Amino acid sequence: MEKKEFWMNLRDDDLTEETKTLISSIPSEKHDYLGRNLCKYQGSWYYFNFLQGVLNFQRGFQPEDTDIIIASFPKCGTLWLKALTVALFERSMNRSSDDLMSPHHHHPLFSNNPHNLVPVLEMNLYRNTQKPDLTKLSSSTSPRLFSTHMPFHTLQEALKDSPCKVVYICRDAKDSLVSRWHIICRCLNKEEDRNILESMFESFCSGVCLFGPFWDHILSYWKASLENPKHVLFIRYDEVKTDPHGQLKKLAEFLGCPFSEDEEKNGSMDEILEMCSLPNLSSLEVNQTGKSINGIDYKNHFRKGIVGDWKNHLTPEMGIKIDMIMEEKLKDSGLKF
């Protein structure tokens, strides 16, 4: 993606007067590694135009009982979880298919990127309107799939006690930080800019970062999953990596499309895991040449996807500081990394 396109995507000149009025009354800081203004709403930090999307969503979203919302802090395995969810429902609708990866099977993942198949509520769908066209997401055989980076309490405000389900994926803070750094550098055409990384590190530690603080974000969904496990599923990225079959089975059961004994025996889980693997997804033509509705090249969303890569980029001191912060913030919650 061209640098100009990236900055155009972040413009704040289309804000409504209502959004401007709210921004003038809430905490605001120019503390972002891109030099962008951030404002704090309901405990989380947003770019001004993303806040407008949050407000539009809260006031305009009409949930359906079967809706599925995939939630995460940015760069925590979101694309992988989206792909797995799409594949689960596609397989549920086409159980008679012998091979979902066959070129004769018109699987949505072959022609579209997971981020486009499962759009972000506040950043895409509701960014400029309270009434987006959601007809393309409606289907008589599959639930509507959405995603969000909002914390749970902000998301919950619009759900109106709906029984729709939320799946949250979390990741080690250090790996998430490094992954976000890489995609920002790619979008700005700056190869592994250490100045950007150090700025992002300081923003992370202060909590004043987009959708942050990171620890509050995680805790909002962790607590919700403990209080309402039938409607909020908490998944850890490292566990999906170490036990993909077990985590996929748990996800399918939570979403109401469990694997049958025959499917488990005939390799259906293996097929889905292979199809949704980062090497396979990144090799597809659509992900090598396409762009998201925000103008970001799909290929920029794919990288290593491994656990512990932060050690190749953060100093030991940076890693220790993040670990200490997370340990303190998550104390007594029952959640550990």
TORKOL-4160 file (C-alpha; in steps of 0.2 Angstrom, whole numbers, padded with zeros to 4 digits, m for minus):
337
<pt num="1" X="0000" Y="0000" Z="0000"/>
<pt num="2" X="0006" Y="0017" Z="m0004"/>
<pt num="3" X="0011" Y="0028" Z="0011"/>
<pt num="4" X="m0002" Y="0042" Z="0005"/>
<pt num="5" X="m0016" Y="0029" Z="0005"/>
<pt num="6" X="m0012" Y="0024" Z="0022"/>
<pt num="7" X="m0013" Y="0041" Z="0029"/>
<pt num="8" X="m0029" Y="0045" Z="0019"/>
<pt num="9" X="m0037" Y="0030" Z="0029"/>
<pt num="10" X="m0033" Y="0039" Z="0045"/>
<pt num="11" X="m0040" Y="0056" Z="0041"/>
<pt num="12" X="m0052" Y="0065" Z="0053"/>
<pt num="13" X="m0059" Y="0078" Z="0042"/>
<pt num="14" X="m0076" Y="0068" Z="0040"/>
<pt num="15" X="m0081" Y="0069" Z="0059"/>
<pt num="16" X="m0099" Y="0074" Z="0063"/>
<pt num="17" X="m0102" Y="0088" Z="0074"/>
<pt num="18" X="m0108" Y="0076" Z="0088"/>
<pt num="19" X="m0092" Y="0067" Z="0087"/>
<pt num="20" X="m0082" Y="0083" Z="0088"/>
<pt num="21" X="m0092" Y="0089" Z="0103"/>
<pt num="22" X="m0089" Y="0073" Z="0112"/>
<pt num="23" X="m0070" Y="0073" Z="0109"/>
<pt num="24" X="m0069" Y="0091" Z="0116"/>
<pt num="25" X="m0076" Y="0084" Z="0132"/>
<pt num="26" X="m0065" Y="0068" Z="0135"/>
<pt num="27" X="m0047" Y="0065" Z="0138"/>
<pt num="28" X="m0036" Y="0067" Z="0122"/>
<pt num="29" X="m0018" Y="0065" Z="0119"/>
<pt num="30" X="m0006" Y="0066" Z="0104"/>
<pt num="31" X="0004" Y="0051" Z="0111"/>
<pt num="32" X="0003" Y="0039" Z="0096"/>
<pt num="33" X="0018" Y="0033" Z="0086"/>
<pt num="34" X="0010" Y="0040" Z="0070"/>
<pt num="35" X="0008" Y="0057" Z="0078"/>
<pt num="36" X="m0011" Y="0054" Z="0078"/>
<pt num="37" X="m0022" Y="0061" Z="0091"/>
<pt num="38" X="m0030" Y="0049" Z="0103"/>
<pt num="39" X="m0045" Y="0051" Z="0114"/>
<pt num="40" X="m0051" Y="0041" Z="0129"/>
<pt num="41" X="m0069" Y="0034" Z="0128"/>
<pt num="42" X="m0076" Y="0022" Z="0141"/>
<pt num="43" X="m0058" Y="0018" Z="0146"/>
<pt num="44" X="m0051" Y="0014" Z="0129"/>
<pt num="45" X="m0041" Y="0025" Z="0117"/>
<pt num="46" X="m0046" Y="0028" Z="0099"/>
<pt num="47" X="m0042" Y="0038" Z="0084"/>
<pt num="48" X="m0055" Y="0051" Z="0082"/>
<pt num="49" X="m0063" Y="0043" Z="0067"/>
<pt num="50" X="m0063" Y="0026" Z="0075"/>
<pt num="51" X="m0072" Y="0033" Z="0090"/>
<pt num="52" X="m0086" Y="0039" Z="0078"/>
<pt num="53" X="m0087" Y="0021" Z="0072"/>
<pt num="54" X="m0089" Y="0016" Z="0090"/>
<pt num="55" X="m0103" Y="0028" Z="0093"/>
<pt num="56" X="m0112" Y="0024" Z="0077"/>
<pt num="57" X="m0111" Y="0006" Z="0082"/>
<pt num="58" X="m0118" Y="0008" Z="0099"/>
<pt num="59" X="m0132" Y="0018" Z="0093"/>
<pt num="60" X="m0136" Y="0009" Z="0077"/>
<pt num="61" X="m0132" Y="m0009" Z="0078"/>
<pt num="62" X="m0147" Y="m0021" Z="0079"/>
<pt num="63" X="m0140" Y="m0038" Z="0085"/>
<pt num="64" X="m0148" Y="m0054" Z="0079"/>
<pt num="65" X="m0148" Y="m0069" Z="0090"/>
<pt num="66" X="m0136" Y="m0079" Z="0079"/>
<pt num="67" X="m0123" Y="m0066" Z="0077"/>
<pt num="68" X="m0105" Y="m0071" Z="0080"/>
<pt num="69" X="m0093" Y="m0057" Z="0085"/>
<pt num="70" X="m0074" Y="m0061" Z="0084"/>
<pt num="71" X="m0065" Y="m0049" Z="0096"/>
<pt num="72" X="m0046" Y="m0046" Z="0099"/>
<pt num="73" X="m0033" Y="m0033" Z="0102"/>
<pt num="74" X="m0025" Y="m0029" Z="0085"/>
<pt num="75" X="m0012" Y="m0042" Z="0079"/>
<pt num="76" X="m0017" Y="m0055" Z="0091"/>
<pt num="77" X="m0021" Y="m0069" Z="0079"/>
<pt num="78" X="m0037" Y="m0061" Z="0073"/>
<pt num="79" X="m0035" Y="m0066" Z="0054"/>
<pt num="80" X="m0032" Y="m0084" Z="0059"/>
<pt num="81" X="m0047" Y="m0085" Z="0070"/>
<pt num="82" X="m0058" Y="m0077" Z="0057"/>
<pt num="83" X="m0052" Y="m0089" Z="0044"/>
<pt num="84" X="m0055" Y="m0104" Z="0056"/>
<pt num="85" X="m0073" Y="m0097" Z="0060"/>
<pt num="86" X="m0077" Y="m0095" Z="0041"/>
<pt num="87" X="m0071" Y="m0112" Z="0037"/>
<pt num="88" X="m0081" Y="m0120" Z="0051"/>
<pt num="89" X="m0097" Y="m0113" Z="0045"/>
<pt num="90" X="m0093" Y="m0117" Z="0027"/>
<pt num="91" X="m0090" Y="m0135" Z="0031"/>
<pt num="92" X="m0106" Y="m0135" Z="0042"/>
<pt num="93" X="m0115" Y="m0130" Z="0026"/>
<pt num="94" X="m0106" Y="m0142" Z="0015"/>
<pt num="95" X="m0104" Y="m0158" Z="0025"/>
<pt num="96" X="m0106" Y="m0168" Z="0009"/>
<pt num="97" X="m0091" Y="m0161" Z="0001"/>
<pt num="98" X="m0077" Y="m0173" Z="0000"/>
<pt num="99" X="m0063" Y="m0160" Z="m0001"/>
<pt num="100" X="m0066" Y="m0142" Z="0004"/>
<pt num="101" X="m0048" Y="m0138" Z="m0003"/>
<pt num="102" X="m0053" Y="m0145" Z="m0020"/>
<pt num="103" X="m0052" Y="m0132" Z="m0034"/>
<pt num="104" X="m0069" Y="m0137" Z="m0038"/>
<pt num="105" X="m0076" Y="m0131" Z="m0021"/>
<pt num="106" X="m0079" Y="m0112" Z="m0022"/>
<pt num="107" X="m0074" Y="m0109" Z="m0004"/>
<pt num="108" X="m0075" Y="m0091" Z="0001"/>
<pt num="109" X="m0057" Y="m0091" Z="0008"/>
<pt num="110" X="m0050" Y="m0095" Z="m0009"/>
<pt num="111" X="m0057" Y="m0079" Z="m0016"/>
<pt num="112" X="m0058" Y="m0067" Z="m0002"/>
<pt num="113" X="m0047" Y="m0062" Z="0013"/>
<pt num="114" X="m0053" Y="m0066" Z="0031"/>
<pt num="115" X="m0053" Y="m0048" Z="0036"/>
<pt num="116" X="m0065" Y="m0044" Z="0022"/>
<pt num="117" X="m0076" Y="m0059" Z="0025"/>
<pt num="118" X="m0077" Y="m0054" Z="0044"/>
<pt num="119" X="m0077" Y="m0035" Z="0044"/>
<pt num="120" X="m0073" Y="m0024" Z="0059"/>
<pt num="121" X="m0088" Y="m0015" Z="0066"/>
<pt num="122" X="m0081" Y="0001" Z="0072"/>
<pt num="123" X="m0067" Y="0003" Z="0059"/>
<pt num="124" X="m0076" Y="m0002" Z="0043"/>
<pt num="125" X="m0095" Y="m0005" Z="0044"/>
<pt num="126" X="m0100" Y="0009" Z="0056"/>
<pt num="127" X="m0086" Y="0021" Z="0054"/>
<pt num="128" X="m0097" Y="0034" Z="0044"/>
<pt num="129" X="m0115" Y="0028" Z="0047"/>
<pt num="130" X="m0127" Y="0021" Z="0060"/>
<pt num="131" X="m0135" Y="0011" Z="0046"/>
<pt num="132" X="m0123" Y="0002" Z="0035"/>
<pt num="133" X="m0129" Y="m0011" Z="0022"/>
<pt num="134" X="m0128" Y="m0028" Z="0031"/>
<pt num="135" X="m0137" Y="m0038" Z="0018"/>
<pt num="136" X="m0122" Y="m0045" Z="0011"/>
<pt num="137" X="m0118" Y="m0053" Z="0028"/>
<pt num="138" X="m0135" Y="m0061" Z="0030"/>
<pt num="139" X="m0138" Y="m0079" Z="0025"/>
<pt num="140" X="m0151" Y="m0092" Z="0028"/>
<pt num="141" X="m0138" Y="m0105" Z="0031"/>
<pt num="142" X="m0125" Y="m0096" Z="0041"/>
<pt num="143" X="m0124" Y="m0083" Z="0055"/>
<pt num="144" X="m0118" Y="m0065" Z="0052"/>
<pt num="145" X="m0100" Y="m0064" Z="0056"/>
<pt num="146" X="m0092" Y="m0048" Z="0063"/>
<pt num="147" X="m0076" Y="m0043" Z="0072"/>
<pt num="148" X="m0071" Y="m0029" Z="0084"/>
<pt num="149" X="m0056" Y="m0022" Z="0093"/>
<pt num="150" X="m0068" Y="m0013" Z="0106"/>
<pt num="151" X="m0066" Y="m0019" Z="0124"/>
<pt num="152" X="m0081" Y="m0030" Z="0130"/>
<pt num="153" X="m0090" Y="m0017" Z="0140"/>
<pt num="154" X="m0091" Y="m0005" Z="0125"/>
<pt num="155" X="m0096" Y="m0019" Z="0114"/>
<pt num="156" X="m0109" Y="m0026" Z="0126"/>
<pt num="157" X="m0118" Y="m0009" Z="0127"/>
<pt num="158" X="m0125" Y="m0012" Z="0110"/>
<pt num="159" X="m0129" Y="m0030" Z="0111"/>
<pt num="160" X="m0145" Y="m0027" Z="0122"/>
<pt num="161" X="m0144" Y="m0043" Z="0131"/>
<pt num="162" X="m0143" Y="m0053" Z="0115"/>
<pt num="163" X="m0138" Y="m0071" Z="0115"/>
<pt num="164" X="m0126" Y="m0069" Z="0101"/>
<pt num="165" X="m0109" Y="m0076" Z="0104"/>
<pt num="166" X="m0092" Y="m0068" Z="0106"/>
<pt num="167" X="m0075" Y="m0076" Z="0103"/>
<pt num="168" X="m0060" Y="m0067" Z="0110"/>
<pt num="169" X="m0042" Y="m0072" Z="0106"/>
<pt num="170" X="m0028" Y="m0065" Z="0116"/>
<pt num="171" X="m0009" Y="m0066" Z="0113"/>
<pt num="172" X="0007" Y="m0062" Z="0123"/>
<pt num="173" X="0009" Y="m0043" Z="0123"/>
<pt num="174" X="0027" Y="m0044" Z="0117"/>
<pt num="175" X="0023" Y="m0054" Z="0101"/>
<pt num="176" X="0007" Y="m0043" Z="0098"/>
<pt num="177" X="0018" Y="m0027" Z="0099"/>
<pt num="178" X="0031" Y="m0034" Z="0087"/>
<pt num="179" X="0017" Y="m0039" Z="0075"/>
<pt num="180" X="0009" Y="m0022" Z="0075"/>
<pt num="181" X="0026" Y="m0014" Z="0073"/>
<pt num="182" X="0029" Y="m0024" Z="0057"/>
<pt num="183" X="0013" Y="m0020" Z="0049"/>
<pt num="184" X="0015" Y="m0002" Z="0053"/>
<pt num="185" X="0032" Y="m0002" Z="0045"/>
<pt num="186" X="0026" Y="m0011" Z="0030"/>
<pt num="187" X="0012" Y="0002" Z="0027"/>
<pt num="188" X="0024" Y="0016" Z="0029"/>
<pt num="189" X="0037" Y="0008" Z="0018"/>
<pt num="190" X="0049" Y="0009" Z="0032"/>
<pt num="191" X="0059" Y="m0007" Z="0035"/>
<pt num="192" X="0059" Y="m0012" Z="0053"/>
<pt num="193" X="0061" Y="0006" Z="0059"/>
<pt num="194" X="0068" Y="0005" Z="0077"/>
<pt num="195" X="0062" Y="0023" Z="0081"/>
<pt num="196" X="0044" Y="0017" Z="0078"/>
<pt num="197" X="0046" Y="0002" Z="0088"/>
<pt num="198" X="0053" Y="0011" Z="0103"/>
<pt num="199" X="0039" Y="0024" Z="0102"/>
<pt num="200" X="0026" Y="0010" Z="0101"/>
<pt num="201" X="0034" Y="0002" Z="0116"/>
<pt num="202" X="0033" Y="0018" Z="0127"/>
<pt num="203" X="0015" Y="0020" Z="0121"/>
<pt num="204" X="0011" Y="0002" Z="0126"/>
<pt num="205" X="0019" Y="0004" Z="0143"/>
<pt num="206" X="0009" Y="0020" Z="0147"/>
<pt num="207" X="m0007" Y="0012" Z="0141"/>
<pt num="208" X="m0010" Y="0026" Z="0129"/>
<pt num="209" X="m0011" Y="0017" Z="0113"/>
<pt num="210" X="m0025" Y="0013" Z="0100"/>
<pt num="211" X="m0038" Y="0001" Z="0108"/>
<pt num="212" X="m0027" Y="0001" Z="0124"/>
<pt num="213" X="m0023" Y="m0001" Z="0138"/>
<pt num="214" X="m0019" Y="m0019" Z="0132"/>
<pt num="215" X="m0021" Y="m0026" Z="0150"/>
<pt num="216" X="m0038" Y="m0019" Z="0152"/>
<pt num="217" X="m0044" Y="m0025" Z="0135"/>
<pt num="218" X="m0039" Y="m0043" Z="0139"/>
<pt num="219" X="m0047" Y="m0042" Z="0157"/>
<pt num="220" X="m0063" Y="m0036" Z="0150"/>
<pt num="221" X="m0066" Y="m0052" Z="0140"/>
<pt num="222" X="m0058" Y="m0063" Z="0152"/>
<pt num="223" X="m0070" Y="m0058" Z="0166"/>
<pt num="224" X="m0084" Y="m0059" Z="0153"/>
<pt num="225" X="m0079" Y="m0077" Z="0149"/>
<pt num="226" X="m0079" Y="m0082" Z="0167"/>
<pt num="227" X="m0096" Y="m0074" Z="0171"/>
<pt num="228" X="m0105" Y="m0080" Z="0155"/>
<pt num="229" X="m0095" Y="m0094" Z="0147"/>
<pt num="230" X="m0110" Y="m0099" Z="0136"/>
<pt num="231" X="m0109" Y="m0083" Z="0126"/>
<pt num="232" X="m0091" Y="m0078" Z="0128"/>
<pt num="233" X="m0076" Y="m0089" Z="0123"/>
<pt num="234" X="m0059" Y="m0084" Z="0128"/>
<pt num="235" X="m0045" Y="m0092" Z="0117"/>
<pt num="236" X="m0026" Y="m0090" Z="0119"/>
<pt num="237" X="m0015" Y="m0089" Z="0103"/>
<pt num="238" X="m0001" Y="m0100" Z="0110"/>
<pt num="239" X="m0014" Y="m0114" Z="0114"/>
<pt num="240" X="m0021" Y="m0114" Z="0096"/>
<pt num="241" X="m0002" Y="m0116" Z="0091"/>
<pt num="242" X="0002" Y="m0130" Z="0103"/>
<pt num="243" X="m0015" Y="m0139" Z="0102"/>
<pt num="244" X="m0024" Y="m0134" Z="0086"/>
<pt num="245" X="m0036" Y="m0149" Z="0085"/>
<pt num="246" X="m0041" Y="m0147" Z="0103"/>
<pt num="247" X="m0044" Y="m0128" Z="0101"/>
<pt num="248" X="m0053" Y="m0130" Z="0085"/>
<pt num="249" X="m0065" Y="m0143" Z="0092"/>
<pt num="250" X="m0068" Y="m0131" Z="0107"/>
<pt num="251" X="m0072" Y="m0117" Z="0095"/>
<pt num="252" X="m0084" Y="m0128" Z="0084"/>
<pt num="253" X="m0093" Y="m0134" Z="0099"/>
<pt num="254" X="m0095" Y="m0116" Z="0106"/>
<pt num="255" X="m0101" Y="m0110" Z="0089"/>
<pt num="256" X="m0114" Y="m0123" Z="0088"/>
<pt num="257" X="m0107" Y="m0133" Z="0074"/>
<pt num="258" X="m0097" Y="m0147" Z="0082"/>
<pt num="259" X="m0088" Y="m0161" Z="0073"/>
<pt num="260" X="m0096" Y="m0177" Z="0072"/>
<pt num="261" X="m0086" Y="m0193" Z="0076"/>
<pt num="262" X="m0085" Y="m0197" Z="0058"/>
<pt num="263" X="m0078" Y="m0180" Z="0054"/>
<pt num="264" X="m0065" Y="m0182" Z="0067"/>
<pt num="265" X="m0060" Y="m0199" Z="0060"/>
<pt num="266" X="m0060" Y="m0194" Z="0042"/>
<pt num="267" X="m0048" Y="m0179" Z="0045"/>
<pt num="268" X="m0060" Y="m0164" Z="0043"/>
<pt num="269" X="m0051" Y="m0155" Z="0057"/>
<pt num="270" X="m0034" Y="m0158" Z="0048"/>
<pt num="271" X="m0042" Y="m0151" Z="0032"/>
<pt num="272" X="m0048" Y="m0135" Z="0040"/>
<pt num="273" X="m0032" Y="m0132" Z="0049"/>
<pt num="274" X="m0022" Y="m0135" Z="0034"/>
<pt num="275" X="m0033" Y="m0123" Z="0023"/>
<pt num="276" X="m0032" Y="m0110" Z="0037"/>
<pt num="277" X="m0013" Y="m0111" Z="0040"/>
<pt num="278" X="m0004" Y="m0095" Z="0037"/>
<pt num="279" X="0007" Y="m0103" Z="0024"/>
<pt num="280" X="m0008" Y="m0108" Z="0014"/>
<pt num="281" X="m0018" Y="m0092" Z="0016"/>
<pt num="282" X="m0003" Y="m0081" Z="0011"/>
<pt num="283" X="0000" Y="m0091" Z="m0004"/>
<pt num="284" X="m0017" Y="m0088" Z="m0011"/>
<pt num="285" X="m0018" Y="m0076" Z="m0026"/>
<pt num="286" X="m0031" Y="m0065" Z="m0017"/>
<pt num="287" X="m0020" Y="m0062" Z="m0002"/>
<pt num="288" X="m0004" Y="m0059" Z="m0013"/>
<pt num="289" X="m0013" Y="m0046" Z="m0024"/>
<pt num="290" X="m0029" Y="m0039" Z="m0016"/>
<pt num="291" X="m0032" Y="m0025" Z="m0004"/>
<pt num="292" X="m0044" Y="m0022" Z="0010"/>
<pt num="293" X="m0058" Y="m0009" Z="0010"/>
<pt num="294" X="m0046" Y="0002" Z="0020"/>
<pt num="295" X="m0033" Y="0001" Z="0006"/>
<pt num="296" X="m0021" Y="m0010" Z="0016"/>
<pt num="297" X="m0012" Y="m0024" Z="0005"/>
<pt num="298" X="m0018" Y="m0041" Z="0011"/>
<pt num="299" X="0000" Y="m0047" Z="0010"/>
<pt num="300" X="0004" Y="m0035" Z="0024"/>
<pt num="301" X="m0007" Y="m0045" Z="0036"/>
<pt num="302" X="0004" Y="m0061" Z="0034"/>
<pt num="303" X="0020" Y="m0063" Z="0043"/>
<pt num="304" X="0028" Y="m0077" Z="0054"/>
<pt num="305" X="0014" Y="m0080" Z="0066"/>
<pt num="306" X="0026" Y="m0089" Z="0078"/>
<pt num="307" X="0026" Y="m0088" Z="0097"/>
<pt num="308" X="0041" Y="m0079" Z="0105"/>
<pt num="309" X="0047" Y="m0070" Z="0089"/>
<pt num="310" X="0048" Y="m0054" Z="0100"/>
<pt num="311" X="0065" Y="m0060" Z="0106"/>
<pt num="312" X="0072" Y="m0056" Z="0089"/>
<pt num="313" X="0067" Y="m0038" Z="0090"/>
<pt num="314" X="0064" Y="m0032" Z="0108"/>
<pt num="315" X="0078" Y="m0030" Z="0120"/>
<pt num="316" X="0078" Y="m0041" Z="0136"/>
<pt num="317" X="0075" Y="m0025" Z="0146"/>
<pt num="318" X="0060" Y="m0021" Z="0136"/>
<pt num="319" X="0053" Y="m0039" Z="0137"/>
<pt num="320" X="0056" Y="m0038" Z="0156"/>
<pt num="321" X="0047" Y="m0022" Z="0158"/>
<pt num="322" X="0032" Y="m0028" Z="0148"/>
<pt num="323" X="0031" Y="m0044" Z="0158"/>
<pt num="324" X="0032" Y="m0034" Z="0175"/>
<pt num="325" X="0018" Y="m0023" Z="0169"/>
<pt num="326" X="0007" Y="m0037" Z="0164"/>
<pt num="327" X="0010" Y="m0047" Z="0180"/>
<pt num="328" X="0005" Y="m0032" Z="0190"/>
<pt num="329" X="m0011" Y="m0028" Z="0180"/>
<pt num="330" X="m0017" Y="m0046" Z="0179"/>
<pt num="331" X="m0014" Y="m0049" Z="0197"/>
<pt num="332" X="m0028" Y="m0059" Z="0206"/>
<pt num="333" X="m0037" Y="m0061" Z="0190"/>
<pt num="334" X="m0033" Y="m0079" Z="0187"/>
<pt num="335" X="m0025" Y="m0075" Z="0170"/>
<pt num="336" X="m0007" Y="m0078" Z="0167"/>
<pt num="337" X="0005" Y="m0077" Z="0152"/>
